[in-house]
Amino acid sequence: LTHLKRTHSTIAVIMTEDKKRFRDDNAPEGAAAEEEDLENPSESSSRILAKFDADRARDAEAESEAHHHHRCPTAGREHAYDEERYSNDTCRSPLYSPSYCHYCRRSLAGNGDGTPKRFGSRKSSSLAHDVVLYSKKTSCDSDGVQIAIDHVGFALRVGSGCLPTTCRGEEALAREEEGARHVLRNISGIHDAGRLLAILGPSGAGKTTFLNILGGNLKHTSGQIILNGEEACSPTDITEISAFVHQDDCMLSTMTVKETILFAAHMRLPYSMSNSKKAQRANNAICLLGLKKCQDTIIGSTIEGTRGVSGGERKRCAIATELLTNPSIVFLDEPSSGLDAYAAFSLGSVLKTLCHLGKTVVMTIHQPSSDLYDLFDDMLLLANGQTVFWGPSSQSVEYFCHLGYSCPPFCNPCDYFFLHVLNMTAASNPADDMRLEQLHEAWRQSASNKQIELNLQQKITESSITIKDIVLLRLKACVPFWTKLSLLTKRGFKHFFRNRMLLPSRLLQALLSSLVAIAVFWDVSDNQTGIMARSGVLFYFAANTLFSSVLSVLSAFSSERSVFIREYSNGAYSVFAYFCSKILVEYPFQILIPILVAASSYFAVGLAGDSCSFLVFCAALVLVNLCGTNIGLMLSSGFRDVSIALSLAPLFVLPLMLFSGFFISYEDTPFYVAWIQAISPVRYAFAALMQNEFDGLELHCTPSQLIPSGIPGVDICPIENGSTYIELYGYNLLDTSTCLIMLGTLLLASLLMAYFTLFVTAAKSRGKSLMCFSTYFHN
């Protein structure tokens, strides 16, 4: 009786919940059945349980049909399954079960939003869809760019840089010299538009090298790169339609995240676009990459000791600046470095959104999580510079399963590949080398590789748009020179004033220079010993001004050099625009500081007190200080390492000081080093200061300084007029005005040398040939 009561209660609850379903079948029969169920609970139980079994069998049959043929809610198209591929239980894993869409990598029994059920609900996956970065989709976005790689290789000749190769494929490798270290060998594959390709491999496998070749950053490679069925004739064909996010983030440490992205928007977006739209796109990029909370925080630098955003936020800021231009291809080098699992997955969701917009996304990654791995459409697995697997990432487990490497259930396939397939000991092991060679040979003989080779021969492409059409459809920035100059100058002043050590250190240096001059040469006398004191203080001002300006500019610009190279390589601005902005930022302070030094110490030392002499003194110091600024810019532009530039600076400055005329007279200088005098700004500054000080200066002698003339009671004062002294030592070979003109000439010459050095450095960073005529006129 108790059992019947429980059964009756259970049946009543079930009938209440499914009342509508029973009545829809047949209303009169449903009512009669309900009355009969209440009178005979035991029979009702058997009948309802039997109906539930029938319903479950019907649902199972429908689910089975869905496994074989379903319509993916994410891709919006139907995909079929092969029963035989899942016949082997060793090939099964939660990622690759029949309930998982093999094509779209989405679970059929998911969460309703296309997210695999085993991962649970992903709020972060919807982040990419909450903000629209681009206002509309252009015609070039719909077709995208297909990248085909035909036997690409790269080799380094030991001790001689890269090995240029003009042949392709096996012929190129056969002709390379012995001693060449092959970084990449015969990489071939096709990556379609609208898909995310992840390049994986152990350290030293050639991931970054291969990405740089695809991005047009490396020359002297073998093979060819085909874009939409057309061979890329030059790296410019790729760089004009792509964006490259480097592993190292080069940004000014004093700028905030919002200022960095907004600066890139004004520099790289079309000039015809309004400032409000540029600001809106920058704000969309900030929201898209989750930088809203830190948009007003400075970037910071661990080298300079300024705290700023985290490493992950720096990486996302660098990506945001590249996504502003709506590139057709996006290359990313280790974008997940320094990110936690959640931040890496959020970033992967953003990249997946770009693929849905028709972008071609290629990135290298070291060790992705299982969630991030699930976002990959295609995967290229490299080892020792050769292909181990290239194809849909959903087929990777099955491929290695057929080779005898079965990924166990509930295991991250990427972890399994690195730990059990590509594992190599630190020391050279013949067994490891043999296993890798077997994997390379297995890929060469695989059906997938043969199909790739066939498609490469036929140059099959699904896109109907050419690269030339994409370039024409893309709106050029065409930002006027004066606008770029204004933006760069504003940013330069912000960086200068926000740097807590830059301006204070220069003011402190000027103060110490004045204090030293006052302490040593206070109130010099007009007697014979005062001649040497006046000469010494004038040389001190000229030499110290040159040396201090060289070192201050050299150390300050070295921190900006990498930022300039990166932005110039991305086409943000020209070398001339940046150089002019740098001059506009540096010169006002380099003019002001010598004047402050002169005003604080000139009269205290006791030099000529008229205003005209003071103005000439200031002019000479300003000109020699600007010459030192140009020399510092030249040295910091030519050397990447600031320590090397600092060590070489004295080699450039000391000879200019040595042949200034203070240590050795002009007449006694050997002829083979006399040319150093002609290019020494210290010489002209010192000569101008000496004439400015000693012309018309009356000197006297103390009794101890008089020289007997041989006539009793008549003594001679050696030098009674300053003009006699400058004539004696040859300081008047050039008059004051001529010396100032020569200083101005050296200023212009050193300015041109600094610009040329910066230009050559920038051209080499973009791989331009210095012997090519167009390098100097198409900047």
Order of alpha helices (4+ residues) and beta strands (2+ residues): alpha-alpha-alpha-alpha-beta-beta-beta-beta-alpha-alpha-beta-beta-alpha-beta-beta-alpha-beta-beta-alpha-beta-alpha-alpha-alpha-beta-alpha-beta-alpha-beta-beta-alpha-alpha-alpha-alpha-alpha-alpha-alpha-alpha-alpha-alpha-alpha-alpha-alpha-beta-beta-alpha-alpha
